[in-house]
């Protein structure tokens, strides 16, 4: 008797078809023995009730990394690979005492988007005319930091002749040479770490440096030296505000160094964009809310350099003395006023909810919507 044919799902084809449908989603979660899930603007939802079998995951795992079996034994695998319509950043890991394999996938556009499409104010492009200094893009995981950084780098690539070196883990956007030379360096394949990659890049004739993440003292220290020495440096951090990004950067240094490095930062910082993505009121897309702090006013530099006055940076953003800096709550309130996002979602995105509640109440908008609405 002939054994029955066992049909396995083609997960890679399912992902390709999912992308081609045009549905808005940011992440895919594939866990052994569970249904495949996608993250839409409002929630995670299953795409198929059938659980994914281990055998069905193997072709996808091999597409991510041919040596996945050997490498996953030593820890999670972080890789990106190219599809016809997008790039996927994949993290493969064991769970459940190594009983299950899980693949966490972040969807990225195939090409960087324009600065106009990021959702940042158009005047942000003015800081991109700088030829030296430090630009920080910060926010929680999944806040669009990578997309914003890629848009900035593509703007440089399109408007100036220079040498752009990126240090990433993994490489997420592959820039094509336009006016600039492009060197992508991946940790740990092309360089051992972010800090070593940054130190090496300083001797490779760079004009613009991009550091995927500031994680330790060495990276923070080298970044400040690079900003002081005449390079333009872009970097990302995981914080929920512009001020906390600067505080976290300086916290990598001991008390005896912090004052000196704060002075260095006050002289080299160009600006900070702290951002978050909020579901639109319709629930079928994401809107960018951003907190912006620009070091284009002597008062900002003075507040960064003086530990006793550092906390006053938040008040400076609210006062808008430079007409460019703004708090996250101001951005959220503007999106609510335009009916782009709901007041409830704005409150969820805010890190200072009491202040935003007062602002929306002054606009006669409560967490459930405009006053008097039903």
Buried (B, 14 or more C-beta within 10 A) or exposed (E): EEEEEEEEBEBBEBBBEBBEEEEBBBBBBBBBEBBBBBBBBEEEEEBEEEEBEEEBBBBBBEBBBEEBEEBBEEEEBBBBEEBEEBBBBBBBBBEEEEEBBBBBBBBBBEBBBEBEEBBBBEEBBEBBEEEBBBBBBBBBEBBBBBBBBBBBBBBBBBBBEBBBBBBBBBBBBBBEEEEBBBBBBBBEEBBEBBBBBBBBBBEEEBBBBBBBBBBEBBBBBBBBBBBBEEBBBBBBBBBBBBBBBBBBBBEBBEEEBBBEBBBBBBBBBBBBBBBBBBBBBEBEEBBBBBBBBBBBBEBBBEBBBBEEEBEBBBEBBEEEEBEBBBBBBBBBBBBBBEEBBBBBBBBBBBBBBEBBBEBBEEBEBBBEBBEEEE
